[in-house]
Amino acid sequence: MKHPPPENPGDISGQVALVTGGTRGIGLEISERLAKRGADLILVYKKDVANAEAAVERLKPLGRRIQLIQADLRKPAGVDDVFRQVAEGLDQIDILVLNAAFGTMGEVHRMGRASWRASYDTNVLSPMLTAKGALPWLKRKGGVITATSTLGAHTAYPTYVAIGSSKAAMESLVRFMSFEWAKYGIRANSVAAGPVDTRAIDWFRYPEAVRIFTAKKGLAGRMGMPHDIADIAVWLCTNESRWIYGQSIIAEAGILLGVDYEEWSGDNDEGGEAANGGAE
């Protein structure tokens, strides 16, 4: 049985995207790009009303319907309230973007139970409850789930254990959702971002060092920007990525691609390559 390629696979006109954390940073860039491709929006934010209203004003000229919902997704009651408002509002979800995130910085031996639980409640429990809540809508015609993650789920950063390990758990959750819900016509994937120039960089102990490291180690020679990640996340939300299920797309401009030994050479190393280049 032949399956012809879809027409206009990047067009999502008539669809509705629910974006958690969709009113600032990477989430807002994702929301804007989804709207430009034709989707109406349900934007979920936690508490910054002024910022959320400013996001709506930025998006209004795109001519899409926008439903704004305030909720604390760390609490099951907050998740329930989101979908009560969805049912009373646009009453449609074709795309779910799991972008809300939280984490406490600290080393393993200094991590307290409350900080650990807060990270896992936001980065693992909340995505699971949110995806479950959206499932009845996603099952109607099939849908897409895209989660934003971090390079810290694949490698270790100093004091990043709560965020990195919880995001790694979230990526595993996304794989299981894709595996279990493919029968409903649902795909789920994530994009793991390297350091991006958002307010989250200031959570690090040495934020300027993070910026220098990223620009030096990354093959693009600069810091990542929210739109760099948003373009990949939105691609995962469209039919252009229809053959991708349960994957984490690592987007870090080549930071982990390889090691340049010249970075570690010293003044006394001159001629070392010639001396060691011819084995007998």
Backbone as CSV, one residue per row, in Angstrom:
resi,resn,N_x,N_y,N_z,CA_x,CA_y,CA_z,C_x,C_y,C_z
1,MET,0.842,-1.188,0.000,0.000,0.000,0.000,0.884,1.247,0.000
2,LYS,0.656,2.090,-0.984,1.464,3.290,-1.098,0.860,4.426,-0.281
3,HIS,1.732,5.248,0.272,1.306,6.410,1.049,1.922,7.647,0.412
4,PRO,1.147,8.398,-0.333,1.698,9.590,-0.988,2.086,10.637,0.040
5,PRO,3.051,11.480,-0.280,3.460,12.526,0.677,2.323,13.515,0.901
6,PRO,2.209,14.035,2.133,1.140,15.001,2.416,1.400,16.325,1.718
7,GLU,0.335,17.002,1.384,0.458,18.339,0.826,0.633,19.346,1.970
8,ASN,1.516,20.297,1.773,1.760,21.355,2.766,1.958,20.791,4.176
9,PRO,2.949,19.919,4.376,3.110,19.275,5.681,3.455,20.229,6.819
10,GLY,3.909,21.433,6.487,4.233,22.389,7.537,3.070,23.274,7.946
11,ASP,1.947,23.137,7.239,0.781,23.979,7.513,-0.048,23.363,8.640
12,ILE,-0.328,24.133,9.679,-1.145,23.642,10.787,-2.389,24.520,10.970
13,SER,-2.855,25.083,9.865,-4.062,25.909,9.910,-5.245,25.096,10.431
14,GLY,-6.044,25.729,11.289,-7.203,25.068,11.855,-6.908,24.249,13.092
15,GLN,-5.634,24.103,13.434,-5.282,23.355,14.628,-5.151,24.296,15.827
16,VAL,-5.208,23.710,17.017,-5.050,24.465,18.260,-3.874,23.876,19.034
17,ALA,-2.974,24.737,19.457,-1.797,24.318,20.213,-1.889,24.838,21.638
18,LEU,-1.755,23.941,22.588,-1.651,24.332,23.994,-0.178,24.338,24.363
19,VAL,0.315,25.475,24.824,1.727,25.641,25.143,1.858,26.014,26.611
20,THR,2.459,25.145,27.406,2.720,25.505,28.797,3.989,26.357,28.841
21,GLY,3.993,27.355,29.713,5.115,28.287,29.728,5.231,29.012,28.398
22,GLY,4.086,29.306,27.786,4.082,29.822,26.425,4.100,31.324,26.289
23,THR,4.373,32.038,27.380,4.295,33.496,27.320,5.636,34.194,27.511
24,ARG,6.717,33.425,27.586,8.038,34.044,27.706,9.105,33.118,27.146
25,GLY,10.256,33.693,26.806,11.425,32.919,26.420,11.176,31.988,25.246
26,ILE,11.675,30.773,25.360,11.523,29.788,24.298,10.047,29.501,24.043
27,GLY,9.245,29.443,25.106,7.826,29.161,24.953,7.110,30.190,24.108
28,LEU,7.428,31.450,24.299,6.801,32.505,23.505,7.246,32.429,22.050
29,GLU,8.512,32.133,21.818,8.991,31.978,20.444,8.282,30.810,19.753
30,ILE,8.064,29.726,20.489,7.317,28.598,19.933,5.892,29.015,19.612
31,SER,5.246,29.703,20.547,3.862,30.145,20.340,3.751,31.006,19.094
32,GLU,4.671,31.932,18.936,4.623,32.839,17.790,4.775,32.066,16.478
33,ARG,5.683,31.114,16.435,5.902,30.359,15.206,4.733,29.431,14.898
34,LEU,4.120,28.860,15.915,2.929,28.046,15.687,1.804,28.889,15.105
35,ALA,1.637,30.097,15.644,0.599,30.992,15.133,0.883,31.393,13.690
36,LYS,2.141,31.649,13.363,2.494,32.020,11.993,2.203,30.885,11.014
37,ARG,2.243,29.661,11.491,1.942,28.514,10.633,0.447,28.197,10.600
38,GLY,-0.347,28.944,11.356,-1.791,28.798,11.241,-2.528,28.314,12.462
39,ALA,-1.838,28.029,13.569,-2.507,27.459,14.735,-3.078,28.539,15.651
40,ASP,-4.234,28.245,16.238,-4.732,29.029,17.358,-4.017,28.554,18.622
41,LEU,-4.070,29.373,19.668,-3.218,29.130,20.823,-3.980,29.095,22.139
42,ILE,-3.572,28.173,22.995,-3.941,28.179,24.413,-2.636,28.309,25.172
43,LEU,-2.435,29.430,25.822,-1.176,29.713,26.496,-1.362,29.599,28.002
44,VAL,-0.576,28.738,28.621,-0.665,28.518,30.065,0.555,29.144,30.730
45,TYR,0.300,29.968,31.735,1.384,30.618,32.470,1.094,30.490,33.957
46,LYS,2.133,30.750,34.765,1.987,30.518,36.201,1.438,31.723,36.946
47,LYS,2.155,32.890,36.877,1.713,33.984,37.732,2.005,35.384,37.221
48,ASP,2.868,35.531,36.225,3.242,36.872,35.763,2.193,37.377,34.779
49,VAL,1.167,38.041,35.328,0.038,38.482,34.521,0.462,39.520,33.488
50,ALA,1.278,40.483,33.909,1.703,41.546,32.993,2.467,40.967,31.807
51,ASN,3.357,40.028,32.077,4.118,39.407,30.999,3.205,38.617,30.068
52,ALA,2.225,37.910,30.627,1.296,37.136,29.810,0.464,38.041,28.912
53,GLU,0.002,39.152,29.472,-0.785,40.088,28.672,0.061,40.723,27.577
54,ALA,1.334,40.976,27.870,2.234,41.524,26.850,2.452,40.503,25.730
55,ALA,2.530,39.221,26.093,2.690,38.174,25.085,1.481,38.130,24.153
56,VAL,0.295,38.264,24.718,-0.918,38.262,23.902,-0.917,39.441,22.944
57,GLU,-0.511,40.607,23.429,-0.461,41.784,22.554,0.535,41.583,21.415
58,ARG,1.628,40.908,21.697,2.620,40.623,20.655,2.053,39.670,19.602
59,LEU,1.217,38.736,20.038,0.718,37.701,19.144,-0.565,38.098,18.407
60,LYS,-1.285,39.047,18.937,-2.574,39.436,18.355,-2.506,39.772,16.872
61,PRO,-1.492,40.517,16.404,-1.455,40.871,14.979,-1.409,39.677,14.035
62,LEU,-1.123,38.481,14.548,-1.080,37.291,13.699,-2.475,36.774,13.368
63,GLY,-3.479,37.324,14.053,-4.858,37.022,13.698,-5.380,35.681,14.180
64,ARG,-4.766,35.097,15.191,-5.220,33.810,15.704,-6.022,33.988,16.988
65,ARG,-6.860,33.012,17.252,-7.561,32.993,18.539,-6.552,32.632,19.627
66,ILE,-6.653,33.320,20.750,-5.722,33.075,21.858,-6.510,32.962,23.148
67,GLN,-6.360,31.838,23.825,-6.941,31.643,25.147,-5.801,31.631,26.164
68,LEU,-5.918,32.479,27.164,-4.883,32.628,28.183,-5.374,31.983,29.472
69,ILE,-4.550,31.102,30.051,-4.939,30.384,31.268,-3.823,30.503,32.297
70,GLN,-4.170,30.947,33.480,-3.216,31.009,34.587,-3.388,29.779,35.467
71,ALA,-2.298,29.068,35.731,-2.390,27.859,36.546,-1.015,27.472,37.054
72,ASP,-0.987,26.857,38.226,0.234,26.290,38.789,0.247,24.804,38.452
73,LEU,1.048,24.431,37.470,1.036,23.061,36.974,1.765,22.089,37.893
74,ARG,2.365,22.601,38.957,2.970,21.693,39.930,1.913,21.027,40.795
75,LYS,0.703,21.545,40.756,-0.377,21.026,41.579,-1.420,20.343,40.701
76,PRO,-1.820,19.117,41.040,-2.839,18.432,40.236,-4.108,19.257,40.052
77,ALA,-4.498,20.011,41.068,-5.697,20.841,40.939,-5.506,21.921,39.882
78,GLY,-4.270,22.424,39.761,-3.976,23.418,38.736,-4.090,22.833,37.341
79,VAL,-3.616,21.595,37.170,-3.724,20.921,35.877,-5.194,20.681,35.536
80,ASP,-5.966,20.226,36.517,-7.402,19.998,36.293,-8.097,21.279,35.860
81,ASP,-7.719,22.392,36.474,-8.349,23.665,36.138,-8.036,24.094,34.710
82,VAL,-6.818,23.776,34.244,-6.467,24.103,32.856,-7.465,23.475,31.895
83,PHE,-7.753,22.195,32.082,-8.601,21.498,31.112,-10.076,21.799,31.311
84,ARG,-10.444,22.221,32.498,-11.801,22.744,32.672,-11.971,24.005,31.833
85,GLN,-10.965,24.879,31.866,-11.040,26.103,31.078,-10.920,25.834,29.574
86,VAL,-10.130,24.819,29.200,-10.058,24.452,27.786,-11.440,24.027,27.289
87,ALA,-12.126,23.189,28.070,-13.455,22.708,27.680,-14.446,23.858,27.552
88,GLU,-14.289,24.879,28.379,-15.193,26.029,28.334,-14.773,27.045,27.281
89,GLY,-13.538,26.911,26.762,-13.013,27.877,25.813,-12.923,27.315,24.405
90,LEU,-11.700,27.164,23.875,-11.521,26.704,22.500,-11.918,25.245,22.305
91,ASP,-11.882,24.472,23.375,-12.351,23.080,23.347,-11.709,22.271,22.212
92,GLN,-10.433,22.457,22.035,-9.710,21.726,20.991,-8.224,21.743,21.341
93,ILE,-7.567,20.610,21.191,-6.111,20.524,21.325,-5.610,19.538,20.275
94,ASP,-4.804,20.016,19.352,-4.169,19.162,18.353,-2.672,19.038,18.602
95,ILE,-2.107,20.046,19.250,-0.677,20.104,19.527,-0.498,20.455,20.999
96,LEU,0.307,19.691,21.691,0.628,19.975,23.088,2.127,20.212,23.197
97,VAL,2.499,21.395,23.663,3.911,21.724,23.880,4.153,21.812,25.386
98,LEU,4.971,20.908,25.891,5.301,20.852,27.311,6.589,21.633,27.533
99,ASN,6.428,22.895,27.886,7.584,23.783,27.967,7.820,24.328,29.375
100,ALA,6.837,24.256,30.256,7.020,24.773,31.613,8.147,24.011,32.305
101,ALA,8.995,24.722,33.022,10.143,24.088,33.667,10.487,24.821,34.954
102,PHE,11.144,24.080,35.845,11.606,24.665,37.108,12.736,23.791,37.624
103,GLY,13.641,24.391,38.365,14.688,23.597,38.983,15.474,24.381,39.997
104,THR,15.993,23.678,40.972,16.852,24.266,41.988,18.287,23.848,41.715
105,MET,19.187,24.819,41.737,20.599,24.523,41.511,21.236,24.044,42.816
106,GLY,22.100,23.063,42.698,22.795,22.570,43.882,23.423,21.220,43.618
107,GLU,24.472,20.901,44.388,25.134,19.616,44.247,24.314,18.519,44.923
108,VAL,24.605,17.280,44.558,23.817,16.156,45.062,23.777,16.156,46.587
109,HIS,24.947,16.294,47.212,24.994,16.159,48.669,24.379,17.354,49.405
110,ARG,24.053,18.428,48.676,23.435,19.595,49.293,21.959,19.737,48.910
111,MET,21.435,18.791,48.171,20.076,18.882,47.672,19.083,18.420,48.740
112,GLY,18.127,19.292,49.066,17.109,18.942,50.041,15.893,18.309,49.390
113,ARG,15.070,17.689,50.206,13.899,16.985,49.675,12.933,17.943,48.988
114,ALA,12.719,19.108,49.564,11.754,20.047,48.995,12.207,20.539,47.624
115,SER,13.490,20.869,47.509,14.014,21.336,46.227,13.956,20.238,45.176
116,TRP,14.323,19.026,45.598,14.287,17.896,44.672,12.863,17.636,44.188
117,ARG,11.937,17.636,45.123,10.548,17.352,44.761,9.969,18.437,43.876
118,ALA,10.324,19.698,44.133,9.817,20.788,43.303,10.258,20.629,41.853
119,SER,11.511,20.217,41.645,12.014,20.001,40.287,11.272,18.864,39.606
120,TYR,11.109,17.767,40.311,10.444,16.605,39.710,8.941,16.824,39.546
121,ASP,8.330,17.573,40.442,6.904,17.870,40.286,6.649,18.680,39.021
122,THR,7.527,19.658,38.741,7.338,20.513,37.570,7.787,19.836,36.287
123,ASN,8.904,19.142,36.334,9.522,18.640,35.106,9.117,17.214,34.732
124,VAL,8.510,16.482,35.655,8.111,15.104,35.360,6.619,14.877,35.652
125,LEU,6.214,15.134,36.889,4.807,14.909,37.247,3.868,15.797,36.435
126,SER,4.179,17.074,36.360,3.312,18.004,35.629,3.167,17.634,34.148
127,PRO,4.257,17.336,33.410,4.074,16.906,32.023,3.210,15.656,31.888
128,MET,3.367,14.713,32.810,2.555,13.500,32.749,1.081,13.832,32.948
129,LEU,0.772,14.642,33.968,-0.621,14.991,34.230,-1.199,15.853,33.111
130,THR,-0.377,16.756,32.570,-0.845,17.626,31.488,-1.137,16.815,30.231
131,ALA,-0.246,15.887,29.899,-0.464,15.050,28.721,-1.702,14.173,28.901
132,LYS,-1.879,13.617,30.095,-3.076,12.822,30.362,-4.338,13.668,30.214
133,GLY,-4.269,14.905,30.713,-5.421,15.786,30.618,-5.766,16.156,29.191
134,ALA,-4.729,16.296,28.356,-4.948,16.680,26.955,-5.334,15.501,26.083
135,LEU,-5.146,14.287,26.563,-5.323,13.098,25.743,-6.710,12.989,25.085
136,PRO,-7.799,13.268,25.790,-9.105,13.147,25.119,-9.228,14.020,23.880
137,TRP,-8.627,15.190,23.886,-8.659,16.065,22.707,-7.690,15.562,21.631
138,LEU,-6.499,15.156,22.051,-5.501,14.683,21.093,-5.974,13.435,20.349
139,LYS,-6.788,12.619,21.004,-7.267,11.378,20.402,-8.337,11.613,19.335
140,ARG,-8.942,12.775,19.317,-10.045,13.014,18.391,-9.627,12.826,16.941
141,LYS,-8.514,13.433,16.578,-8.044,13.341,15.191,-6.563,12.961,15.105
142,GLY,-5.990,12.572,16.227,-4.543,12.377,16.270,-3.875,13.700,16.572
143,GLY,-2.701,13.667,17.143,-2.053,14.911,17.523,-0.568,14.740,17.755
144,VAL,0.027,15.793,18.276,1.477,15.836,18.474,1.776,16.384,19.866
145,ILE,2.754,15.780,20.517,3.273,16.289,21.790,4.751,16.586,21.586
146,THR,5.157,17.796,21.932,6.561,18.185,21.869,6.966,18.761,23.217
147,ALA,8.037,18.241,23.780,8.520,18.717,25.079,9.884,19.369,24.903
148,THR,10.127,20.423,25.662,11.449,21.041,25.654,12.268,20.499,26.823
149,SER,13.484,20.101,26.518,14.365,19.516,27.513,15.693,20.262,27.497
150,THR,16.718,19.632,28.007,18.012,20.288,28.171,19.146,19.324,27.883
151,LEU,20.250,19.879,27.425,21.456,19.087,27.243,21.897,18.453,28.557
152,GLY,21.513,19.080,29.669,21.830,18.537,30.982,21.160,17.210,31.280
153,ALA,20.227,16.780,30.425,19.655,15.441,30.544,20.569,14.385,29.932
154,HIS,21.599,14.829,29.198,22.489,13.919,28.475,23.931,14.010,28.939
155,THR,24.254,15.053,29.687,25.594,15.197,30.230,25.468,15.932,31.566
156,ALA,26.567,16.070,32.292,26.511,16.664,33.625,27.022,18.098,33.611
157,TYR,26.272,18.989,34.242,26.698,20.364,34.517,26.895,20.500,36.021
158,PRO,27.774,21.373,36.467,27.896,21.618,37.907,26.585,22.138,38.481
159,THR,26.179,21.606,39.603,25.007,22.017,40.390,23.693,21.870,39.622
160,TYR,23.651,21.028,38.598,22.485,20.927,37.711,21.724,19.614,37.897
161,VAL,22.019,18.882,38.960,21.513,17.524,39.089,19.988,17.469,39.144
162,ALA,19.349,18.384,39.850,17.888,18.320,39.983,17.212,18.560,38.635
163,ILE,17.722,19.537,37.893,17.130,19.850,36.597,17.487,18.774,35.573
164,GLY,18.770,18.450,35.473,19.204,17.495,34.471,18.578,16.125,34.635
165,SER,18.546,15.623,35.860,17.992,14.285,36.061,16.482,14.274,35.876
166,SER,15.800,15.340,36.274,14.345,15.373,36.092,13.979,15.510,34.617
167,LYS,14.762,16.264,33.862,14.503,16.369,32.431,14.822,15.047,31.717
168,ALA,15.817,14.317,32.189,16.088,12.994,31.628,14.897,12.069,31.866
169,ALA,14.313,12.164,33.051,13.108,11.378,33.342,11.957,11.805,32.440
170,MET,11.843,13.105,32.197,10.785,13.591,31.311,10.958,13.056,29.896
171,GLU,12.197,13.021,29.397,12.437,12.490,28.061,12.033,11.017,27.988
172,SER,12.295,10.268,29.039,11.860,8.875,29.082,10.335,8.797,29.066
173,LEU,9.690,9.663,29.818,8.224,9.732,29.814,7.699,9.984,28.401
174,VAL,8.321,10.901,27.688,7.895,11.224,26.320,8.017,9.998,25.421
175,ARG,9.075,9.228,25.584,9.227,8.013,24.781,8.082,7.039,25.052
176,PHE,7.726,6.884,26.317,6.626,5.979,26.651,5.300,6.495,26.106
177,MET,5.070,7.791,26.153,3.844,8.339,25.597,3.775,8.072,24.102
178,SER,4.893,8.267,23.411,4.911,8.026,21.971,4.649,6.557,21.674
179,PHE,5.236,5.671,22.451,5.072,4.235,22.260,3.636,3.791,22.531
180,GLU,3.056,4.281,23.618,1.740,3.823,24.032,0.601,4.502,23.278
181,TRP,0.822,5.749,22.823,-0.281,6.503,22.225,-0.204,6.589,20.704
182,ALA,0.773,5.926,20.096,0.837,5.913,18.634,-0.439,5.309,18.048
183,LYS,-1.060,4.389,18.762,-2.291,3.757,18.272,-3.436,4.751,18.154
184,TYR,-3.302,5.909,18.818,-4.311,6.959,18.706,-3.930,8.005,17.656
185,GLY,-2.837,7.758,16.947,-2.376,8.737,15.965,-1.612,9.884,16.590
186,ILE,-0.995,9.630,17.750,-0.270,10.670,18.481,1.228,10.375,18.424
187,ARG,2.006,11.399,18.086,3.465,11.326,18.164,3.941,12.185,19.318
188,ALA,5.027,11.775,19.963,5.612,12.569,21.047,7.124,12.558,20.921
189,ASN,7.720,13.733,21.005,9.174,13.890,20.918,9.607,15.042,21.815
190,SER,10.897,15.184,21.969,11.422,16.300,22.756,12.630,16.900,22.052
191,VAL,12.943,18.129,22.418,14.143,18.791,21.923,14.972,19.191,23.138
192,ALA,16.209,18.712,23.181,17.114,18.967,24.303,18.059,20.096,23.925
193,ALA,17.881,21.233,24.556,18.623,22.436,24.189,19.911,22.565,24.996
194,GLY,20.962,22.967,24.305,22.163,23.405,24.999,21.910,24.759,25.635
195,PRO,22.917,25.385,26.217,22.710,26.696,26.856,22.109,27.714,25.890
196,VAL,21.038,28.346,26.324,20.309,29.333,25.527,20.227,30.621,26.323
197,ASP,20.330,31.739,25.641,20.367,33.039,26.300,18.975,33.449,26.779
198,THR,18.567,32.879,27.898,17.329,33.238,28.575,17.659,33.534,30.039
199,ARG,16.656,33.880,30.793,16.886,34.195,32.209,17.382,32.981,32.994
200,ALA,17.150,31.753,32.457,17.601,30.552,33.153,19.116,30.486,33.268
201,ILE,19.838,31.142,32.372,21.303,31.145,32.450,21.768,31.764,33.764
202,ASP,21.024,32.708,34.265,21.412,33.370,35.504,21.234,32.478,36.725
203,TRP,20.612,31.314,36.565,20.519,30.356,37.672,21.879,29.736,37.974
204,PHE,22.773,29.707,36.967,24.083,29.084,37.173,24.939,29.936,38.107
205,ARG,25.886,29.288,38.753,26.781,29.987,39.673,27.640,31.001,38.931
206,TYR,28.048,30.664,37.703,28.890,31.556,36.900,28.250,31.732,35.519
207,PRO,27.216,32.526,35.421,26.489,32.646,34.141,27.346,33.140,32.989
208,GLU,28.270,34.055,33.260,29.100,34.561,32.166,30.036,33.473,31.659
209,ALA,30.490,32.613,32.558,31.333,31.494,32.132,30.561,30.546,31.219
210,VAL,29.272,30.365,31.492,28.437,29.521,30.627,28.374,30.121,29.224
211,ARG,28.216,31.432,29.157,28.138,32.099,27.849,29.463,31.955,27.080
212,ILE,30.575,32.140,27.777,31.886,32.026,27.124,32.120,30.590,26.660
213,PHE,31.815,29.635,27.527,31.995,28.222,27.186,31.186,27.852,25.951
214,THR,29.911,28.281,25.917,29.036,27.920,24.797,29.544,28.505,23.491
215,ALA,29.977,29.759,23.529,30.472,30.396,22.312,31.776,29.758,21.834
216,LYS,32.594,29.286,22.771,33.887,28.701,22.401,33.756,27.248,21.958
217,LYS,32.968,26.463,22.697,32.851,25.041,22.408,31.857,24.753,21.294
218,GLY,30.806,25.556,21.204,29.822,25.334,20.163,30.393,25.661,18.790
219,LEU,30.083,24.842,17.806,30.646,25.034,16.472,30.040,26.233,15.764
220,ALA,28.912,26.733,16.264,28.315,27.940,15.681,29.027,29.203,16.150
221,GLY,29.830,29.089,17.203,30.613,30.227,17.674,29.820,31.286,18.402
222,ARG,28.634,30.922,18.907,27.834,31.906,19.628,26.913,31.192,20.610
223,MET,26.281,31.985,21.459,25.292,31.484,22.403,24.015,31.114,21.659
224,GLY,23.334,30.081,22.108,22.039,29.752,21.543,21.009,30.815,21.899
225,MET,20.052,31.024,21.011,18.966,31.974,21.223,17.640,31.229,21.254
226,PRO,16.618,31.789,21.902,15.329,31.093,21.976,14.788,30.660,20.623
227,HIS,14.982,31.480,19.590,14.424,31.110,18.289,15.138,29.907,17.687
228,ASP,16.408,29.668,18.067,17.111,28.493,17.558,16.412,27.208,17.985
229,ILE,15.941,27.183,19.209,15.257,25.998,19.743,13.808,25.962,19.286
230,ALA,13.175,27.131,19.224,11.759,27.193,18.846,11.541,26.644,17.442
231,ASP,12.442,26.937,16.518,12.276,26.445,15.149,12.258,24.911,15.106
232,ILE,13.100,24.285,15.920,13.144,22.824,15.957,11.884,22.273,16.620
233,ALA,11.472,22.891,17.728,10.282,22.435,18.431,9.044,22.521,17.547
234,VAL,8.914,23.611,16.808,7.753,23.780,15.938,7.790,22.773,14.792
235,TRP,8.969,22.514,14.241,9.096,21.486,13.213,8.577,20.145,13.723
236,LEU,8.886,19.813,14.979,8.407,18.568,15.570,6.889,18.560,15.736
237,CYS,6.281,19.744,15.739,4.825,19.852,15.890,4.083,19.693,14.567
238,THR,4.797,19.683,13.466,4.171,19.641,12.147,4.329,18.267,11.512
239,ASN,3.626,18.084,10.423,3.696,16.822,9.699,5.004,16.657,8.940
240,GLU,5.824,17.697,8.923,7.147,17.574,8.312,8.018,16.577,9.070
241,SER,7.739,16.369,10.340,8.508,15.434,11.168,7.717,14.158,11.438
242,ARG,6.810,13.795,10.534,5.861,12.710,10.751,6.503,11.349,10.985
243,TRP,7.773,11.171,10.614,8.430,9.878,10.730,9.282,9.778,11.997
244,ILE,9.115,10.733,12.898,9.904,10.762,14.134,8.989,10.489,15.321
245,TYR,9.299,9.446,16.050,8.509,9.018,17.207,9.424,8.794,18.403
246,GLY,9.121,9.413,19.520,9.789,9.110,20.775,11.253,9.483,20.844
247,GLN,11.662,10.479,20.077,13.072,10.858,20.041,13.332,12.150,20.811
248,SER,14.581,12.307,21.220,15.050,13.573,21.780,16.061,14.166,20.805
249,ILE,15.711,15.292,20.213,16.599,15.966,19.270,17.545,16.863,20.068
250,ILE,18.829,16.543,20.035,19.804,17.326,20.786,20.220,18.530,19.946
251,ALA,19.950,19.709,20.468,20.219,20.961,19.746,21.165,21.812,20.575
252,GLU,22.486,21.630,20.332,23.480,22.308,21.160,24.636,22.866,20.345
253,ALA,24.412,22.990,19.028,25.415,23.591,18.133,26.758,22.875,18.187
254,GLY,26.740,21.577,18.472,27.963,20.788,18.380,28.865,20.834,19.596
255,ILE,28.355,21.280,20.750,29.190,21.340,21.951,29.800,19.979,22.280
256,LEU,29.011,18.926,22.129,29.468,17.590,22.505,29.972,16.778,21.316
257,LEU,30.111,17.408,20.157,30.420,16.656,18.948,31.807,16.038,18.975
258,GLY,32.776,16.735,19.527,34.130,16.202,19.542,35.031,17.027,20.440
259,VAL,36.279,16.611,20.510,37.273,17.272,21.346,38.379,17.823,20.459
260,ASP,38.689,19.087,20.631,39.794,19.714,19.908,41.005,19.726,20.838
261,TYR,41.996,18.879,20.558,43.143,18.758,21.452,43.981,20.027,21.498
262,GLU,43.861,20.880,20.497,44.623,22.122,20.505,44.236,22.996,21.696
263,GLU,42.998,22.835,22.190,42.567,23.614,23.349,43.404,23.281,24.578
264,TRP,44.003,22.099,24.587,44.719,21.640,25.775,46.235,21.665,25.581
265,SER,46.693,22.191,24.455,48.127,22.221,24.202,48.788,23.335,25.004
266,GLY,50.016,23.095,25.443,50.777,24.104,26.169,52.005,24.522,25.390
267,ASP,52.734,25.477,25.913,53.923,25.982,25.220,54.976,24.899,25.041
268,ASN,54.971,23.894,25.917,55.999,22.853,25.851,55.602,21.684,24.946
269,ASP,54.430,21.821,24.296,53.937,20.717,23.489,54.308,20.834,22.021
270,GLU,55.043,21.882,21.646,55.377,22.075,20.239,56.223,20.907,19.748
271,GLY,55.852,20.445,18.596,56.600,19.355,17.995,56.138,17.986,18.485
272,GLY,55.184,17.966,19.411,54.721,16.686,19.935,54.101,15.820,18.877
273,GLU,53.343,16.449,17.967,52.693,15.660,16.930,53.709,15.007,16.013
274,ALA,54.764,15.773,15.643,55.806,15.204,14.774,56.541,14.092,15.472
275,ALA,56.813,14.282,16.771,57.577,13.296,17.495,56.824,11.973,17.624
276,ASN,55.443,12.081,17.718,54.661,10.881,17.957,53.964,10.395,16.672
277,GLY,54.226,11.079,15.576,53.471,10.763,14.378,53.941,9.531,13.655
278,GLY,55.162,9.082,13.853,55.633,7.913,13.090,55.970,6.777,14.005
279,ALA,55.079,5.849,14.119,55.330,4.667,14.947,56.169,3.675,14.173
280,GLU,57.130,3.076,14.843,57.997,2.095,14.181,57.322,0.719,14.171
